[in-house]
Amino acid sequence: MRRKKEENPTEERINELNRKISIIEWDIVNIQSEETRISKQKTLESFKKELNSLTKANEQNP
């Protein structure tokens, strides 16, 4: 049975960001290249900022 697609696009984006953040955090721990680690860290910070904004907006407008 297929999972019902979420109707709230904000919640979908929040879930997507959470998945991406988890993957990047794992990558950062396991990456040898300092340059790549820094790049991943910047991406992670960007995703976390977006996630915080969306979470706050979603709480205010459920």
N, C-alpha and C positions, 0 to 999 in steps of 0.2 A: 504494500500500500504506500502510495506517495505521501509525503508530508505536505500538509497544507501550507502554501506559500503565505508568508506573513503579509498582512495588509498594510502595515505601517512601514513606509520606506525608511523612516528614521531608525526604527528598530532593526531593520535589515542592515542598514549601514553600520549601526552600533555593533551588531553581531559580526559583520565582516571585518570591522576594525579590530575587534577583540581577537579574532582568529589571526589576522595579520600581525598584531602586536605579539602574540604568543610565539609565532614562528620567528619573527625578527629577534625577540629576546633570546630564544634558543640559539639562533644563528650567531648572535654577538658573542655568546659564551664560547662557541666552537670555532670561530674564525681566527685564523693565524695572522692574516694581513692587517696591520694597524690601519692602513688607508681604507680598507673595506669595512673594518669595524667602525671607524668614524662615520663613514657614509651611512651605514645601517643605523647608527645611533641617531643621526640627524633625521632619518626617515621615521624612526621610532618616536622621537619627540614630536614630530609633525602629526603622526597618527594619534598620539596621546592627546594633543591639544584639540584635534578635531573631535575625538571621542568625548572629551570633557564637555565641549560645547554642545554636542548633540545630546549627551546625557542630560545636561541641565535643561536644554530646550524641551526634551521629551518629558521630563518631570513636570515642567510648567504647563505643558500642553499634551496631556495624555491621550 
